[in-house]
Amino acid sequence: MQNQPNVLVTFLPLIILGVILSFVLIPISKRKGINRLLTFVLIFVPFINLCYIPWLISLTDVSVKNKLAELEKAITKK
């Protein structure tokens, strides 16, 4: 029977990529108005993160939404 690799060593690339993506995507999720804990969890779920990351990046920032709402109020008042 051959030596089986350690489970931690098997998941090490996933863990390293998840930590790197966390440092990049958690500030982005804060700007987009998405829960940071949800972002952290979904980054580590294989195949879900492949759909979640492009969706998160494509969202509009909360500050832009607020500015658009202010502009809409200013236009409708006139």
Residue frames as a rotation matrix with the C-alpha (Angstrom) as fourth column:
MET 1
0.580 0.814 0.000 0.00
0.814 -0.580 0.000 0.00
0.000 0.000 -1.000 0.00
GLN 2
-0.258 -0.688 0.678 1.40
0.664 -0.637 -0.393 3.37
0.702 0.349 0.621 -1.02
ASN 3
-0.665 -0.019 -0.746 1.63
0.629 -0.553 -0.547 6.35
-0.402 -0.833 0.380 1.25
GLN 4
0.281 0.835 0.472 -1.47
0.928 -0.363 0.089 8.50
0.246 0.413 -0.877 0.92
PRO 5
-0.587 -0.489 0.645 -0.88
0.343 -0.872 -0.349 12.26
0.733 0.017 0.680 0.74
ASN 6
-0.758 0.275 -0.591 -1.96
0.533 -0.262 -0.805 14.27
-0.376 -0.925 0.053 3.75
VAL 7
0.187 0.930 0.316 -5.44
0.982 -0.164 -0.098 15.78
-0.039 0.329 -0.944 3.39
LEU 8
0.547 -0.035 -0.837 -4.09
0.247 -0.948 0.200 19.22
-0.800 -0.316 -0.510 4.30
VAL 9
-0.553 -0.814 -0.177 -1.49
-0.025 -0.196 0.980 18.99
-0.832 0.547 0.088 1.53
THR 10
-0.514 0.444 0.734 -4.22
0.847 0.398 0.353 18.03
-0.136 0.803 -0.580 -0.93
PHE 11
0.535 0.835 0.131 -6.28
0.841 -0.541 0.013 21.14
0.082 0.103 -0.991 -0.15
LEU 12
-0.069 -0.662 -0.747 -3.32
0.660 -0.592 0.463 23.49
-0.748 -0.460 0.478 0.29
PRO 13
-0.873 -0.245 0.422 -3.58
0.484 -0.530 0.696 25.08
0.053 0.812 0.581 -3.22
LEU 14
0.003 0.960 0.279 -7.31
0.660 -0.212 0.721 25.74
0.752 0.182 -0.634 -2.65
ILE 15
0.531 0.150 -0.834 -6.59
0.819 -0.344 0.459 27.29
-0.218 -0.927 -0.306 0.75
ILE 16
-0.477 -0.802 -0.360 -3.80
0.618 -0.597 0.512 29.50
-0.626 0.022 0.780 -0.60
LEU 17
-0.769 0.247 0.590 -5.92
0.456 -0.435 0.777 30.74
0.448 0.866 0.222 -3.52
GLY 18
0.285 0.944 -0.166 -8.85
0.775 -0.126 0.619 31.33
0.563 -0.305 -0.768 -1.19
VAL 19
0.244 -0.272 -0.931 -6.78
0.783 -0.511 0.355 33.48
-0.572 -0.815 0.088 1.15
ILE 20
-0.816 -0.577 0.004 -5.37
0.447 -0.628 0.636 35.53
-0.365 0.521 0.771 -1.75
LEU 21
-0.508 0.710 0.488 -8.82
0.488 -0.229 0.842 36.00
0.709 0.666 -0.230 -3.28
SER 22
0.353 0.635 -0.687 -10.18
0.928 -0.147 0.341 36.97
0.115 -0.759 -0.641 0.14
PHE 23
-0.266 -0.539 -0.800 -7.75
0.612 -0.735 0.292 39.85
-0.745 -0.412 0.525 0.42
VAL 24
-0.983 -0.114 0.142 -8.79
0.181 -0.532 0.827 41.06
-0.019 0.839 0.544 -3.03
LEU 25
-0.530 0.838 0.128 -12.54
0.336 0.069 0.939 40.42
0.778 0.541 -0.319 -3.04
ILE 26
-0.089 0.531 -0.843 -13.64
0.996 0.027 -0.089 41.31
-0.024 -0.847 -0.531 0.50
PRO 27
-0.614 -0.099 -0.783 -12.94
0.229 -0.972 -0.056 45.04
-0.756 -0.213 0.619 0.02
ILE 28
-0.943 0.317 -0.101 -14.74
-0.182 -0.236 0.955 44.84
0.279 0.919 0.280 -3.33
SER 29
-0.353 0.860 -0.369 -17.76
0.703 0.504 0.502 43.18
0.617 -0.082 -0.782 -1.70
LYS 30
-0.308 0.205 -0.929 -17.86
0.777 -0.509 -0.370 45.96
-0.549 -0.836 -0.003 0.90
ARG 31
-0.857 -0.055 -0.513 -17.98
-0.197 -0.884 0.424 48.57
-0.477 0.464 0.747 -1.90
LYS 32
-0.797 0.558 -0.230 -20.72
-0.111 0.240 0.964 46.62
0.594 0.794 -0.129 -3.67
GLY 33
-0.251 0.719 0.648 -22.84
-0.951 -0.307 -0.029 46.31
0.178 -0.623 0.762 -0.50
ILE 34
0.424 0.318 -0.848 -22.55
-0.261 0.939 0.222 42.52
0.867 0.127 0.482 -0.21
ASN 35
0.923 -0.031 0.382 -22.00
-0.368 0.212 0.905 40.71
-0.109 -0.977 0.184 3.09
ARG 36
0.125 -0.975 -0.182 -18.26
-0.947 -0.063 -0.316 40.20
0.297 0.212 -0.931 3.61
LEU 37
-0.319 -0.198 0.927 -18.71
-0.630 0.775 -0.051 36.94
-0.708 -0.600 -0.371 5.53
LEU 38
0.683 0.626 0.376 -20.78
-0.075 0.572 -0.817 35.52
-0.726 0.530 0.438 2.67
THR 39
0.749 -0.483 -0.454 -18.05
-0.604 -0.215 -0.767 36.49
0.273 0.849 -0.453 0.23
PHE 40
-0.224 -0.888 0.401 -15.39
-0.972 0.235 -0.022 34.85
-0.074 -0.395 -0.916 2.40
VAL 41
-0.063 0.274 0.960 -17.36
-0.320 0.905 -0.279 31.59
-0.945 -0.325 0.031 2.60
LEU 42
0.846 0.518 0.126 -18.28
-0.051 0.314 -0.948 31.44
-0.530 0.796 0.293 -1.10
ILE 43
0.387 -0.791 -0.474 -14.68
-0.918 -0.282 -0.279 32.00
0.087 0.543 -0.835 -2.19
PHE 44
-0.544 -0.688 0.481 -13.73
-0.764 0.642 0.054 28.63
-0.346 -0.338 -0.875 -0.69
VAL 45
0.234 0.679 0.696 -16.58
-0.130 0.731 -0.670 26.64
-0.964 0.066 0.259 -2.30
PRO 46
-0.791 -0.591 0.156 -15.29
0.053 0.188 0.981 25.04
-0.609 0.784 -0.117 -5.50
PHE 47
-0.662 0.446 0.603 -17.25
0.727 0.187 0.660 25.78
0.182 0.875 -0.448 -8.69
ILE 48
0.515 0.805 -0.295 -19.52
0.850 -0.525 0.049 28.22
-0.116 -0.276 -0.954 -6.84
ASN 49
0.153 -0.534 -0.832 -16.66
0.265 -0.789 0.555 30.71
-0.952 -0.305 0.021 -6.69
LEU 50
-0.768 -0.432 0.473 -16.28
0.537 -0.033 0.843 30.51
-0.349 0.901 0.257 -10.47
CYS 51
-0.077 0.823 0.564 -19.79
0.819 -0.270 0.506 31.96
0.569 0.500 -0.653 -10.80
TYR 52
0.620 0.397 -0.677 -19.72
0.764 -0.500 0.408 34.20
-0.176 -0.770 -0.613 -7.72
ILE 53
-0.240 -0.821 -0.517 -16.55
0.594 -0.546 0.591 36.15
-0.768 -0.165 0.619 -8.50
PRO 54
-0.844 -0.056 0.534 -17.63
0.494 -0.467 0.733 37.47
0.208 0.882 0.422 -11.95
TRP 55
0.190 0.976 0.104 -21.10
0.754 -0.213 0.621 38.25
0.629 -0.040 -0.777 -10.58
LEU 56
0.443 -0.083 -0.892 -19.61
0.778 -0.460 0.429 40.19
-0.446 -0.884 -0.140 -7.67
ILE 57
-0.607 -0.768 -0.206 -17.30
0.527 -0.583 0.618 42.17
-0.595 0.266 0.758 -9.91
SER 58
-0.685 0.359 0.634 -20.13
0.576 -0.268 0.773 43.04
0.447 0.894 -0.024 -12.31
LEU 59
0.271 0.830 -0.488 -22.32
0.962 -0.225 0.152 44.63
0.017 -0.511 -0.860 -9.61
THR 60
0.219 -0.103 0.970 -22.65
0.232 -0.960 -0.154 48.40
0.948 0.259 -0.186 -9.37
ASP 61
-0.771 -0.556 -0.312 -21.00
0.465 -0.154 -0.872 50.12
0.436 -0.817 0.377 -6.40
VAL 62
0.056 0.800 -0.598 -23.29
0.994 -0.103 -0.045 51.38
-0.097 -0.592 -0.800 -3.66
SER 63
-0.367 -0.250 -0.896 -21.85
0.324 -0.937 0.129 54.89
-0.872 -0.243 0.425 -3.97
VAL 64
-0.999 0.028 -0.032 -22.78
-0.038 -0.288 0.957 55.00
0.018 0.957 0.288 -7.65
LYS 65
-0.369 0.923 -0.106 -26.30
0.781 0.370 0.503 53.82
0.503 0.103 -0.858 -6.85
ASN 66
0.033 0.352 -0.935 -26.65
0.842 -0.514 -0.164 56.57
-0.538 -0.782 -0.314 -4.24
LYS 67
-0.712 -0.354 -0.607 -25.43
0.012 -0.870 0.493 59.25
-0.702 0.344 0.623 -6.66
LEU 68
-0.891 0.436 0.124 -27.88
0.199 0.129 0.972 58.04
0.407 0.891 -0.202 -9.30
ALA 69
-0.086 0.888 -0.451 -30.72
0.979 0.159 0.127 58.16
0.185 -0.431 -0.883 -6.78
GLU 70
-0.189 -0.054 -0.980 -29.77
0.497 -0.866 -0.048 61.74
-0.847 -0.497 0.191 -5.87
LEU 71
-0.951 -0.187 -0.245 -29.69
-0.117 -0.517 0.848 62.73
-0.285 0.835 0.470 -9.53
GLU 72
-0.615 0.787 0.051 -33.07
0.579 0.406 0.707 61.11
0.535 0.465 -0.705 -10.11
LYS 73
0.066 0.624 -0.779 -34.56
0.947 -0.286 -0.149 63.04
-0.316 -0.728 -0.609 -7.15
ALA 74
-0.485 -0.314 -0.816 -33.08
0.149 -0.949 0.276 66.29
-0.862 0.013 0.507 -8.47
ILE 75
-0.993 0.121 0.013 -34.49
0.000 -0.102 0.995 65.69
0.122 0.987 0.101 -11.95
THR 76
-0.368 0.919 -0.142 -37.96
0.791 0.390 0.472 64.73
0.489 0.062 -0.870 -10.72
LYS 77
-0.168 0.280 -0.945 -38.18
0.757 -0.578 -0.305 67.82
-0.632 -0.767 -0.115 -8.46
LYS 78
-0.808 -0.197 -0.555 -37.88
-0.128 -0.861 0.493 70.16
-0.575 0.469 0.670 -11.46
